[in-house]
Amino acid sequence: MTQAHALTLLLDIDHDGWRDAFDSDGAELVIQRALQAGLDTLEDTGQMPGVITGNALEISALLTGDEQVQQLNRDYRHQDKPTNILSFPQLDHDTPSWPDDAVIPLGDLALAFETVASEAKARDIT
């Protein structure tokens, strides 16, 4: 396993289903673990973008419901339906290098409670 990256998570929970599932500290811990696992996989497979290697990282996550995710999906992806997660990356292959002390914004995530809960139930995942 690789070394953990300095990761700041900006978390907004605006759906009661997420609040009932776990408190904000629990949600933050779960999301940070998932993000770290993704970063570890990128690093272990040699796919880590060089621009983020060694820098502090920041990502925002919105835990919301199907209605808001459907609206975001319609507005930004032209798909008028809910989905489990939407991602809005802020980095691409043309992103220049950053100073060593920069906090690099990776982007935004939006997760829809009803769709995630339905998929978890179908797969017998708590």
C-alpha positions in Angstrom: 0.0 0.0 0.0 1.2 3.5 -0.8 1.5 6.4 1.6 -1.7 8.3 2.3 -2.1 11.6 0.5 -3.0 14.8 2.4 -6.6 15.0 1.4 -9.1 17.6 2.5 -12.7 16.6 2.0 -15.4 19.3 1.8 -18.6 17.4 2.7 -22.2 18.5 2.4 -24.9 16.2 3.5 -28.4 17.5 2.4 -30.5 14.3 2.4 -32.0 12.6 5.5 -31.3 9.2 4.1 -27.5 9.9 4.3 -27.9 11.5 7.8 -29.8 8.4 9.0 -27.2 6.0 7.5 -24.3 7.5 9.5 -23.3 10.7 11.2 -21.1 13.3 9.3 -17.9 11.9 10.9 -18.8 8.4 9.6 -19.7 9.7 6.2 -16.4 11.6 6.0 -14.4 8.6 7.0 -16.1 6.3 4.5 -15.5 8.8 1.6 -11.9 9.5 2.6 -11.2 5.8 2.7 -12.7 5.3 -0.8 -10.8 8.3 -2.2 -7.6 7.0 -0.7 -8.2 3.5 -2.2 -8.7 5.2 -5.6 -5.5 7.2 -5.2 -3.6 4.0 -4.1 -4.8 2.1 -7.2 -3.7 4.9 -9.5 -0.3 5.0 -7.9 0.1 1.2 -7.7 -0.8 0.9 -11.4 1.4 3.8 -12.5 -1.6 5.9 -13.6 -1.2 8.7 -11.0 -1.2 12.0 -12.8 2.2 13.6 -12.1 0.6 16.9 -11.3 -0.9 15.6 -8.0 2.1 13.5 -6.9 3.3 14.8 -3.6 0.8 17.6 -3.3 -2.1 18.1 -0.9 -5.4 17.4 -2.5 -8.9 18.7 -2.0 -12.3 17.3 -3.2 -15.9 18.2 -2.4 -18.7 15.7 -2.0 -22.4 16.3 -1.9 -24.5 13.5 -0.4 -28.0 14.2 -1.7 -30.9 12.5 -3.3 -32.1 11.3 -6.7 -34.0 14.5 -7.5 -30.9 16.8 -7.1 -28.6 14.3 -8.9 -31.1 14.0 -11.7 -31.1 17.8 -12.1 -27.3 18.0 -12.1 -27.2 15.1 -14.6 -29.7 16.8 -16.8 -28.0 20.2 -16.6 -24.4 19.1 -17.0 -24.5 15.7 -18.8 -27.8 16.1 -20.8 -29.1 12.8 -19.2 -32.5 13.4 -17.6 -32.3 10.6 -15.0 -30.8 10.0 -11.6 -27.6 8.0 -11.3 -25.6 6.7 -8.4 -22.7 9.2 -8.6 -21.7 12.2 -10.7 -18.1 13.4 -10.8 -16.9 16.8 -12.0 -13.1 16.6 -12.3 -11.1 19.8 -12.2 -7.9 18.3 -13.6 -7.2 17.1 -17.1 -4.2 16.0 -19.1 -3.4 19.7 -20.0 -3.3 20.8 -16.3 0.0 22.6 -15.7 2.3 21.7 -12.8 1.5 23.3 -9.4 3.8 24.7 -6.8 5.0 22.2 -4.2 2.9 23.8 -1.5 -0.3 24.0 -3.5 -3.5 22.3 -2.5 -4.8 20.8 -5.7 -8.6 20.8 -6.2 -9.5 17.4 -7.7 -13.2 18.2 -8.3 -16.7 17.5 -7.1 -18.8 14.4 -6.4 -22.5 14.1 -6.0 -24.1 10.9 -4.7 -27.8 10.1 -4.9 -29.1 8.3 -1.8 -32.0 6.4 -3.3 -30.0 5.0 -6.2 -27.0 4.1 -4.1 -29.3 2.4 -1.5 -31.2 0.5 -4.2 -28.0 -0.7 -5.8 -26.6 -1.7 -2.4 -29.7 -3.6 -1.5 -29.7 -5.5 -4.9 -26.1 -6.5 -4.2 -26.7 -7.3 -0.5 -24.2 -4.6 0.6 -24.8 -2.7 3.9 
